[in-house]
Amino acid sequence: MSNTLKLVAMVGLLVAVSACARQTEEFVVVDPEPISVEPVHLGKFK
C-alpha cells in the first residue's frame, strides 16, 4: 500500500478509537438551601 493510504487508514483508526473512548462525566454536588419555616401568627385569632 502507498504511504498516503497507510496514513489515511491510521488517522481513521485514531479517530474511531478516540470517538469510542470511554468518557467520564464530572459530578457536581450542591448543598441544598435549608427549608424555611412559615411564620406563625400569634395575633388576636389564635
QUIDA-V63152 format. One record per residue. RES is the residue in one small letter. SS is DSSP state (a for helix, b for strand, c for the rest). D_FIRST is the distance of its C-alpha to the first C-alpha in whole Angstrom. Layout:
res->(RES;RES)
ss->(SS;SS)
d_first->(D_FIRST;D_FIRST)
This chain:
res->(m;s;n;t;l;k;l;v;a;m;v;g;l;l;v;a;v;s;a;c;a;r;q;t;e;e;f;v;v;v;d;p;e;p;i;s;v;e;p;v;h;l;g;k;f;k)
ss->(c;c;a;a;a;a;a;a;a;a;a;a;a;a;a;a;a;a;a;a;c;c;c;c;c;c;c;c;c;c;c;c;c;c;c;c;c;c;c;c;c;c;c;c;c;c)
d_first->(0;4;7;8;6;7;10;11;11;13;15;16;16;19;20;21;22;24;26;27;28;32;34;37;40;43;47;50;53;56;60;62;65;68;70;73;76;78;81;85;87;91;93;96;94;93)
